[in-house]
Amino acid sequence: MHISLVMTIIGADRPGLVGRLSAAIAEHGGNWLESRMAHLGGQFAGILRVDLPADNESKLLNALRTLDAQGLSVHVQRDSAAPSAASRNLAVIELVGHDRPGIVRQISQILAEHQVNVEELVTHCASAPMSAEMLFHATATVRLPESFPLARLRAALEEIASDLMVDISVMPDHV
């Protein structure tokens, strides 16, 4: 029997962190399935999901604890999500606007009000091409409730776009 584990990791960024983590997983029969990792503010942070034989779980957890002494904190949870046969009903939201506090909060409030789940969110700030002004960029993949019209989400986000002074596009995700 195999199990799936979800791990969050964080530590001071330096060469070899992913190598040590992947070695511990491989040494215990684990298969690295998916991950998102990045350098943020001098730290290396990420989330990953692995599959491994259930008999090796405690051995892997012990091996991961040794990484803490090397400055890499690893938190592990069993993947409790049952495989979903539900419709993919995914959409992609892209947003660009002048950077200011509260953009993510206001967008996420609209999503929560409509029971829209954020599957993935990637944000960054960058200088505008023709000026030194900072622009906030966000791309989100979201799961809409079953039978929820994409046009309804688009209209709700467009209502607040002018208040936020951002450009928002909402399109179906054809994955």
N, CA and C of each residue as an Amber inpcrd file, in Angstrom:
protein
   525
   0.8330000  -1.1830000   0.0000000   0.0000000   0.0000000   0.0000000
   0.8820000   1.2520000   0.0000000   0.4620000   2.2290000  -0.7800000
   1.1870000   3.4970000  -0.8650000   0.3650000   4.6050000  -0.2250000
   1.0700000   5.6220000   0.2600000   0.4180000   6.8040000   0.8060000
   0.9840000   8.0320000   0.1200000   0.2660000   9.1200000   0.2390000
   0.7050000  10.3900000  -0.3130000   0.9130000  11.3580000   0.8480000
   2.0480000  12.0500000   0.8500000   2.3740000  13.0270000   1.8830000
   2.5490000  14.3990000   1.2510000   2.0740000  15.4160000   1.9490000
   2.2800000  16.8010000   1.5290000   3.2350000  17.4290000   2.5310000
   4.2740000  18.0910000   2.0240000   5.3000000  18.6830000   2.8850000
   5.4330000  20.1660000   2.5960000   5.5900000  20.9440000   3.6520000
   5.9890000  22.3390000   3.4970000   7.4100000  22.4340000   4.0360000
   8.2210000  23.2160000   3.3460000   9.6270000  23.3470000   3.7420000
  10.0200000  24.8140000   3.7500000  10.9240000  25.1520000   4.6490000
  11.4830000  26.5000000   4.6710000  12.8460000  26.4520000   5.3460000
  13.7510000  27.2500000   4.8260000  15.0840000  27.3410000   5.4110000
  15.8720000  28.4300000   4.7240000  16.9500000  28.8650000   5.3620000
  17.8180000  29.8620000   4.7470000  18.3100000  29.3020000   3.4130000
  18.1680000  30.0890000   2.3640000  18.5010000  29.6040000   1.0230000
  20.0010000  29.4020000   0.8600000  20.3480000  28.2250000   0.3390000
  21.7460000  27.9050000   0.0270000  21.7480000  26.6890000  -0.8960000
  22.8190000  26.4880000  -1.6320000  22.8830000  25.3470000  -2.5490000
  22.7480000  24.0140000  -1.8020000  22.0830000  23.0600000  -2.4090000
  22.0090000  21.7060000  -1.8950000  20.7600000  21.3500000  -1.1160000
  19.8900000  22.3160000  -0.8190000  18.6960000  22.0100000  -0.0210000
  17.7800000  21.0160000  -0.7300000  17.4940000  21.2600000  -2.0010000
  16.6180000  20.3520000  -2.7470000  17.2840000  18.9840000  -2.8890000
  18.5810000  18.9700000  -3.0570000  19.3140000  17.7070000  -3.1710000
  19.1900000  16.8530000  -1.9170000  19.3470000  17.4860000  -0.7540000
  19.2240000  16.7320000   0.5050000  17.8000000  16.2180000   0.7070000
  16.8300000  17.0430000   0.3840000  15.4340000  16.6500000   0.5260000
  15.0860000  15.5110000  -0.4350000  15.4810000  15.6460000  -1.6870000
  15.1620000  14.6030000  -2.6730000  15.8950000  13.3010000  -2.3730000
  17.0930000  13.3860000  -1.8130000  17.8280000  12.1720000  -1.4500000
  17.1010000  11.4180000  -0.3370000  16.6240000  12.1440000   0.6730000
  15.8950000  11.4900000   1.7760000  14.6320000  10.8050000   1.2540000
  13.9410000  11.4580000   0.3530000  12.7100000  10.8860000  -0.2120000
  13.0350000   9.6340000  -1.0240000  14.0230000   9.7230000  -1.8860000
  14.3920000   8.5880000  -2.7460000  14.9200000   7.4070000  -1.9290000
  15.7060000   7.6790000  -0.8910000  16.2650000   6.6110000  -0.0620000
  15.1880000   5.7950000   0.6540000  13.9930000   6.3430000   0.7660000
  12.9050000   5.6440000   1.4490000  11.8080000   5.2130000   0.4830000
  12.1720000   5.1030000  -0.8000000  11.2460000   4.5950000  -1.8110000
  10.1870000   5.5840000  -2.2390000  10.4120000   6.8650000  -1.9330000
   9.4340000   7.8880000  -2.2770000   9.5460000   8.3510000  -3.7150000
   8.4400000   8.7960000  -4.2410000   8.3700000   9.3460000  -5.5920000
   7.8950000  10.7890000  -5.4880000   8.7080000  11.7390000  -5.9310000
   8.4140000  13.1700000  -5.8990000   7.3850000  13.4360000  -6.9870000
   6.1350000  13.7710000  -6.6090000   5.0500000  13.9210000  -7.5710000
   4.8900000  15.3410000  -8.0980000   4.8430000  16.2980000  -7.2160000
   4.6530000  17.6870000  -7.6470000   5.1750000  18.6230000  -6.5700000
   5.5520000  19.8390000  -6.9900000   6.0770000  20.8000000  -6.0200000
   6.0030000  22.2170000  -6.5680000   6.0590000  23.1580000  -5.6470000
   6.1900000  24.5740000  -5.9440000   7.2300000  25.0870000  -4.9580000
   8.3100000  25.6440000  -5.4530000   9.3780000  26.1060000  -4.5770000
   9.9160000  27.4240000  -5.0930000  10.3800000  28.2600000  -4.1590000
  10.8830000  29.5680000  -4.5620000  11.8060000  30.1510000  -3.5120000
  12.6290000  31.0820000  -3.9480000  13.4720000  31.8980000  -3.0780000
  12.6530000  33.1490000  -2.7530000  12.3870000  33.3570000  -1.4670000
  11.6080000  34.5200000  -1.0350000  12.2890000  35.1540000   0.1650000
  12.7280000  36.3900000   0.0220000  13.2980000  37.1210000   1.1530000
  14.4580000  36.4220000   1.8330000  15.3490000  35.8210000   1.0710000
  16.5020000  35.1300000   1.6400000  16.2040000  33.7280000   2.1310000
  14.9620000  33.3140000   2.0540000  14.5570000  31.9810000   2.4840000
  14.2040000  31.1340000   1.2610000  14.3710000  29.8440000   1.4080000
  13.9230000  28.8980000   0.3960000  12.6540000  28.2820000   0.9690000
  11.5510000  28.4070000   0.2470000  10.2720000  27.9110000   0.7450000
   9.6000000  27.0820000  -0.3330000   8.8390000  26.0920000   0.1080000
   8.1470000  25.2880000  -0.8830000   7.1160000  24.3640000  -0.2820000
   6.3880000  23.7640000  -1.1810000   5.4100000  22.7490000  -0.8370000
   5.5700000  21.6380000  -1.8680000   5.4710000  20.3950000  -1.4200000
   5.6090000  19.2890000  -2.3510000   4.7540000  18.1180000  -1.8980000
   4.4740000  17.2520000  -2.8490000   3.6970000  16.0380000  -2.5740000
   4.4980000  14.8520000  -3.0650000   4.5900000  13.8330000  -2.2030000
   5.3210000  12.6120000  -2.5440000   4.4390000  11.3950000  -2.3070000
   4.7400000  10.3400000  -3.0190000   4.0830000   9.0440000  -2.8630000
   5.1570000   8.0900000  -2.3570000   4.8200000   7.2530000  -1.3670000
   5.7970000   6.2890000  -0.9020000   5.0870000   5.0960000  -0.2620000
   5.8100000   3.9770000  -0.1560000   5.2280000   2.8160000   0.5160000
   4.8770000   3.1780000   1.9650000   3.6910000   2.7920000   2.4090000
   3.2310000   3.1260000   3.7600000   4.2070000   2.6400000   4.8290000
   4.8510000   1.5020000   4.5860000   5.7970000   0.9470000   5.5610000
   7.0130000   1.8520000   5.7800000   7.2930000   2.7510000   4.8510000
   8.4730000   3.6050000   4.9540000   8.1700000   4.9860000   5.5390000
   6.9220000   5.2420000   5.8880000   6.5410000   6.5780000   6.3520000
   7.3460000   7.0100000   7.5780000   7.3830000   6.2090000   8.6200000
   8.0700000   6.6320000   9.8500000   9.5720000   6.7950000   9.6120000
  10.1510000   5.9410000   8.7650000  11.5860000   6.0710000   8.4590000
  11.8590000   7.3840000   7.7310000  10.9870000   7.7370000   6.7820000
  11.1620000   8.9970000   6.0600000  10.9940000  10.1800000   7.0130000
  10.0040000  10.1310000   7.8760000   9.7970000  11.2310000   8.8260000
  11.0150000  11.4270000   9.7180000  11.6320000  10.3370000  10.1570000
  12.8590000  10.4400000  10.9620000  13.9900000  11.0680000  10.1530000
  14.1220000  10.6650000   8.8990000  15.1660000  11.2340000   8.0340000
  14.9340000  12.7280000   7.8060000  13.6820000  13.1170000   7.6580000
  13.3770000  14.5350000   7.4410000  13.6850000  15.3640000   8.6800000
  13.5320000  14.7730000   9.8730000  13.8590000  15.4950000  11.1160000
  15.3490000  15.8490000  11.1670000  16.1840000  15.0230000  10.5690000
  17.6210000  15.3290000  10.5850000  17.9360000  16.5600000   9.7310000
  17.0590000  16.8660000   8.7690000  17.2760000  18.0570000   7.9420000
  17.0940000  19.3340000   8.7530000  16.3120000  19.2600000   9.8270000
  16.1000000  20.4190000  10.6860000  17.4260000  20.8960000  11.2770000
  18.2910000  19.9530000  11.6490000  19.6100000  20.3020000  12.1930000
  20.4780000  20.9900000  11.1390000  20.1300000  20.7790000   9.8730000
  20.8660000  21.4080000   8.7710000  20.1890000  22.7020000   8.3190000
  19.1840000  23.1670000   9.0920000  18.5410000  24.4480000   8.7950000
  17.3510000  24.3940000   7.8730000  16.8440000  23.2000000   7.6010000
  15.6790000  23.0820000   6.7230000  14.5170000  22.5140000   7.5320000
  13.5130000  23.3360000   7.7850000  12.3490000  22.9120000   8.5450000
  11.3430000  22.2670000   7.5860000  10.9200000  21.0360000   7.9210000
   9.9900000  20.2820000   7.0720000   8.7810000  19.9080000   7.9180000
   7.5950000  20.2810000   7.4450000   6.3400000  19.9200000   8.1100000
   5.5990000  18.9720000   7.1670000   5.1340000  17.8480000   7.6960000
   4.5310000  16.8020000   6.8640000   3.0930000  16.5330000   7.2910000
   2.2180000  16.3960000   6.3070000   0.8260000  16.0020000   6.5260000
   0.4830000  14.9010000   5.5350000  -0.3510000  13.9670000   5.9560000
  -0.8670000  12.9790000   5.0060000  -1.8330000  13.6690000   4.0640000
  -1.7640000  13.2910000   2.8000000  -2.6910000  13.8080000   1.7950000
  -4.0310000  13.1380000   2.0410000  -4.9930000  13.9170000   2.5030000
  -6.2960000  13.3380000   2.8460000  -7.3220000  13.5140000   1.7460000
  -6.9440000  14.1510000   0.6630000  -7.9000000  14.3920000  -0.4250000
  -8.1780000  13.1040000  -1.1800000  -9.4300000  12.8090000  -1.2930000
  -9.8290000  11.6510000  -2.0990000  -9.7710000  12.0510000  -3.5610000
  -9.4010000  11.1370000  -4.4320000  -9.3980000  11.4740000  -5.8480000
 -10.7710000  11.9830000  -6.2610000 -10.7750000  13.0640000  -6.9950000
 -12.0330000  13.7050000  -7.3690000 -12.4400000  13.3450000  -8.7860000
 -13.6910000  12.9450000  -8.9150000 -14.2460000  12.6930000 -10.2410000
 -15.0380000  13.9070000 -10.6970000 -15.0440000  14.9640000  -9.8650000
 -15.8100000  16.1620000 -10.1810000 -15.2410000  16.8620000 -11.4100000
 -16.0780000  17.6330000 -12.0000000 -15.6870000  18.4210000 -13.1630000
 -14.4950000  19.3020000 -12.8070000 -13.6440000  19.5230000 -13.7450000
 -12.4630000  20.3430000 -13.4870000 -12.8580000  21.7990000 -13.2960000
 -13.8600000  22.3220000 -13.9040000 -14.4110000  23.6770000 -13.7530000
 -13.3760000  24.6860000 -13.2350000 -12.2460000  24.7650000 -13.9180000
 -11.1730000  25.6700000 -13.5300000 -11.1880000  26.9320000 -14.3770000
 -10.7020000  28.0120000 -13.7860000 -10.5530000  29.2780000 -14.4970000
  -9.2180000  29.8920000 -14.0950000  -8.7250000  30.7950000 -14.9310000
  -7.4880000  31.5150000 -14.6460000  -7.8190000  33.0000000 -14.5430000
  -7.3610000  33.5930000 -13.4680000  -7.5280000  35.0260000 -13.2440000
  -6.1530000  35.6600000 -13.3620000  -6.0540000  36.6870000 -14.1890000
  -4.8010000  37.4430000 -14.2990000  -5.0990000  38.8810000 -13.9080000
  -4.2190000  39.4530000 -13.1100000  -4.4220000  40.7910000 -12.5800000
  -3.1160000  41.5640000 -12.6610000  -3.1960000  42.8320000 -13.0850000
  -2.0400000  43.7300000 -13.0920000  -2.5290000  45.1040000 -12.6590000
  -1.8020000  45.7250000 -11.7520000  -2.1660000  47.0750000 -11.3170000
  -1.0770000  47.6640000 -10.4530000  -1.2400000  48.9570000 -10.1490000
  -0.2710000  49.6150000  -9.2810000  -0.2670000  48.9110000  -7.9250000
   0.9270000  48.6510000  -7.4320000   1.0550000  47.9280000  -6.1690000
   0.5440000  48.7720000  -5.0170000  -0.2660000  48.1410000  -4.1770000
  -0.7430000  48.7790000  -2.9470000  -1.2820000  47.6900000  -2.0330000
  -1.2940000  47.9340000  -0.7240000  -1.8180000  46.9290000   0.2050000
  -3.3070000  46.6440000  -0.0370000  -3.7000000  45.3950000   0.1610000
  -5.1120000  45.0320000   0.1440000  -5.6460000  44.4050000  -1.1260000
  -4.8610000  44.3540000  -2.1820000  -5.3670000  43.8040000  -3.4470000
  -5.7510000  42.3350000  -3.2710000  -4.8490000  41.5290000  -2.7310000
  -5.1280000  40.0960000  -2.5650000  -6.3160000  39.9030000  -1.6280000
  -6.3880000  40.6870000  -0.5640000  -7.4940000  40.5640000   0.3840000
  -8.8270000  40.8150000  -0.3010000  -8.9350000  41.8680000  -1.0980000
 -10.2100000  42.1940000  -1.7320000 -10.6050000  41.1590000  -2.7930000
  -9.6420000  40.6990000  -3.5630000  -9.9400000  39.6810000  -4.5720000
 -10.3510000  38.3770000  -3.8840000  -9.6220000  38.0010000  -2.8320000
  -9.9420000  36.7440000  -2.1560000 -11.3010000  36.7990000  -1.4670000
 -11.7260000  37.9880000  -1.0200000 -13.0620000  38.1120000  -0.4370000
 -14.1430000  37.8220000  -1.4750000 -13.9700000  38.3310000  -2.6820000
 -14.9390000  38.0700000  -3.7580000 -14.9740000  36.5750000  -4.0660000
 -13.7960000  35.9540000  -4.1420000 -13.7370000  34.5190000  -4.4350000
 -14.4580000  33.7250000  -3.3440000 -14.2030000  34.0550000  -2.0840000
 -14.8360000  33.3350000  -0.9730000 -16.3520000  33.5290000  -0.9740000
 -16.8120000  34.7400000  -1.2710000 -18.2530000  35.0110000  -1.3180000
 -18.9670000  34.1340000  -2.3480000 -18.2460000  33.7560000  -3.3950000
 -18.8310000  32.9370000  -4.4660000 -18.4080000  31.4660000  -4.3650000
 -17.8180000  31.0800000  -3.2290000 -17.3970000  29.6970000  -2.9950000
 -16.4010000  29.2110000  -4.0500000 -15.5530000  30.1160000  -4.5310000
 -14.5190000  29.7880000  -5.5090000 -13.2470000  29.4620000  -4.7390000
 -12.6500000  28.3090000  -5.0350000 -11.4620000  27.8430000  -4.3270000
 -10.1970000  28.1830000  -5.1180000  -9.1980000  28.7430000  -4.4390000
  -7.9160000  29.0410000  -5.0810000  -7.0960000  27.7600000  -5.1190000
  -6.7770000  27.3070000  -6.3240000  -5.9480000  26.1100000  -6.5110000
  -4.4610000  26.4840000  -6.5140000  -4.1560000  27.6320000  -7.1290000
  -2.7660000  28.0930000  -7.1840000  -2.7640000  29.6060000  -7.3370000
  -1.8580000  30.2690000  -6.6460000  -1.7320000  31.7230000  -6.7220000
  -0.2510000  32.0670000  -6.8170000   0.0920000  32.8380000  -7.8400000
   1.4690000  33.2920000  -8.0260000   1.4180000  34.8060000  -8.1510000
   2.2020000  35.4930000  -7.3160000   2.2360000  36.9560000  -7.3570000
   3.6730000  37.4490000  -7.3840000   3.8480000  38.6420000  -7.9330000
   5.1440000  39.3110000  -7.8620000   4.9580000  40.7940000  -8.1760000
   5.9390000  41.5910000  -7.8210000   5.9500000  43.0160000  -8.1490000
   7.1180000  43.2640000  -9.0890000   6.8990000  44.1510000 -10.0520000
   7.9460000  44.5010000 -11.0060000   7.7510000  45.9450000 -11.4420000
   8.8360000  46.5750000 -11.8610000   8.7600000  47.9520000 -12.3550000
   7.9840000  48.0000000 -13.6570000   7.1920000  49.0530000 -13.8070000
   6.4690000  49.2580000 -15.0550000   7.4810000  49.5350000 -16.1580000
   7.2060000  49.0850000 -17.3950000   8.1770000  49.2240000 -18.4890000
   8.6130000  50.6640000 -18.7670000   7.7080000  51.6310000 -18.6780000
   8.0450000  53.0040000 -19.0500000   8.2370000  53.9320000 -17.8460000
   8.1530000  53.3820000 -16.6390000   8.3320000  54.2130000 -15.4460000
   8.9250000  53.3560000 -14.3330000   9.2010000  53.9900000 -13.2270000
   9.7560000  53.2520000 -12.0900000   8.6590000  52.7660000 -11.1530000
   7.3960000  52.9880000 -11.5090000   6.3000000  52.5770000 -10.6460000
   6.2500000  51.0600000 -10.5290000   5.9480000  50.5990000  -9.3180000
   5.8400000  49.1640000  -9.0920000   4.4460000  48.6890000  -9.4860000
   4.4210000  47.6120000 -10.2660000   3.1660000  46.9880000 -10.6490000
   3.0500000  45.6470000  -9.9430000   1.8570000  45.3600000  -9.4600000
   1.5570000  44.0940000  -8.8150000   0.9620000  43.1780000  -9.8790000
   1.5040000  41.9640000  -9.9980000   1.0260000  40.9660000 -10.9580000
   0.5560000  39.7420000 -10.1780000  -0.5860000  39.2150000 -10.5400000
  -1.0890000  37.9960000  -9.9040000  -1.7130000  37.1100000 -10.9730000
  -1.4620000  35.8320000 -10.8500000  -2.1190000  34.8260000 -11.6840000
  -2.6380000  33.7560000 -10.7430000  -3.9230000  33.4900000 -10.8400000
  -4.5480000  32.4900000  -9.9740000  -5.2990000  31.4800000 -10.8110000
  -5.1280000  30.2200000 -10.4720000  -5.9790000  29.1660000 -11.0220000
  -6.9890000  28.8740000  -9.9280000  -8.2740000  28.9590000 -10.2880000
  -9.3360000  28.7890000  -9.2990000 -10.3170000  27.7140000  -9.7610000
 -10.9430000  27.0620000  -8.7870000 -11.9760000  26.0590000  -9.0630000
 -13.3300000  26.6630000  -8.7130000 -14.2050000  26.7410000  -9.7060000
 -15.5450000  27.2630000  -9.5010000 -16.4720000  26.1630000  -9.0070000
 -17.4800000  26.5460000  -8.2220000 -18.4790000  25.5360000  -7.8310000
 -19.1200000  24.9510000  -9.0910000 -19.5770000  23.7130000  -8.9740000
 -20.2040000  23.0620000 -10.1120000 -21.3780000  23.9060000 -10.6150000
 -21.5160000  24.0250000 -11.8990000 -22.5830000  24.7890000 -12.5630000
 -22.5250000  26.2910000 -12.2790000 -21.3980000  26.7900000 -11.8150000
 -21.2430000  28.2260000 -11.5690000 -20.7540000  28.8760000 -12.8520000
 -21.4810000  29.8550000 -13.3820000 -21.0710000  30.4570000 -14.6610000
 -19.8320000  31.3460000 -14.5080000 -18.8970000  31.1500000 -15.4000000
 -17.6650000  31.9480000 -15.4060000 -17.9960000  33.4300000 -15.5580000
 -19.0120000  33.7510000 -16.3440000 -19.4070000  35.1510000 -16.5540000
 -19.7880000  35.8210000 -15.2370000 -20.3720000  35.0680000 -14.3190000
 -20.7670000  35.6300000 -13.0160000 -19.5340000  36.0230000 -12.2020000
 -18.5040000  35.1680000 -12.2130000 -17.2610000  35.4950000 -11.5220000
 -16.5940000  36.6960000 -12.1850000 -16.5410000  36.6920000 -13.5010000
 -15.9300000  37.7940000 -14.2420000 -16.6210000  39.1150000 -13.8710000
 -17.9440000  39.1290000 -13.8330000 -18.6870000  40.3530000 -13.5120000
 -18.3840000  40.8250000 -12.0860000 -18.3190000  39.9030000 -11.1400000
 -18.0410000  40.2690000  -9.7500000 -16.6500000  40.8840000  -9.6090000
 -15.6660000  40.3250000 -10.3120000 -14.2990000  40.8630000 -10.2340000
 -14.1780000  42.1880000 -10.9780000 -14.8770000  42.3220000 -12.1010000
 -14.8290000  43.5800000 -12.8490000 -15.4580000  44.7190000 -12.0570000
 -16.4220000  44.4030000 -11.1900000 -17.0520000  45.4300000 -10.3480000
 -16.0420000  46.1110000  -9.4410000 -15.0720000  45.3680000  -8.9310000
 -14.1120000  45.9740000  -8.0080000 -12.7920000  46.3710000  -8.6820000
 -12.6140000  46.0100000  -9.9460000 -11.3560000  46.3030000 -10.6430000
 -11.0510000  47.7920000 -10.6820000 -12.0510000  48.6330000 -10.9480000
 -11.7810000  50.0660000 -11.0230000 -11.4450000  50.6380000  -9.6480000
 -12.1060000  50.1410000  -8.5910000 -11.7700000  50.6000000  -7.2370000
 -10.3350000  50.2270000  -6.8760000  -9.9100000  49.0510000  -7.3060000
  -8.5480000  48.5940000  -7.0310000  -7.5240000  49.2030000  -7.9870000
  -8.0010000  49.7990000  -9.0720000  -7.1530000  50.3410000 -10.1390000
  -6.2570000  49.2480000 -10.7270000  -6.9040000  48.1400000 -11.1050000
  -6.1920000  47.0130000 -11.7040000  -6.9230000  46.5620000 -12.9600000
  -6.1960000  45.8920000 -13.8270000  -6.7920000  45.2130000 -14.9770000
  -6.9350000  43.7540000 -14.5980000  -8.1080000  43.2130000 -14.7910000
  -8.3800000  41.8050000 -14.4450000  -8.9290000  41.1050000 -15.6710000
  -8.4000000  39.9090000 -15.9410000  -8.9980000  39.0610000 -16.9750000
  -9.3270000  37.7070000 -16.3160000 -10.4250000  37.1410000 -16.7470000
 -10.8860000  35.8440000 -16.2390000 -11.1910000  34.9850000 -17.4550000
 -10.5440000  33.8210000 -17.5380000 -10.7500000  32.9460000 -18.6860000
 -10.7970000  31.4960000 -18.2440000 -11.4630000  30.6510000 -19.0100000
 -11.4910000  29.2340000 -18.6560000 -10.0950000  28.6410000 -18.7630000
  -9.8150000  27.6750000 -17.8940000  -8.5370000  26.9440000 -17.9470000
  -8.8050000  25.6310000 -18.6750000  -8.1800000  25.4530000 -19.7960000
  -8.4250000  24.2520000 -20.6120000  -7.3460000  23.2180000 -20.4170000
  -7.1370000  22.8170000 -19.1720000  -6.1190000  21.8270000 -18.8710000
  -6.6880000  20.4480000 -19.0730000
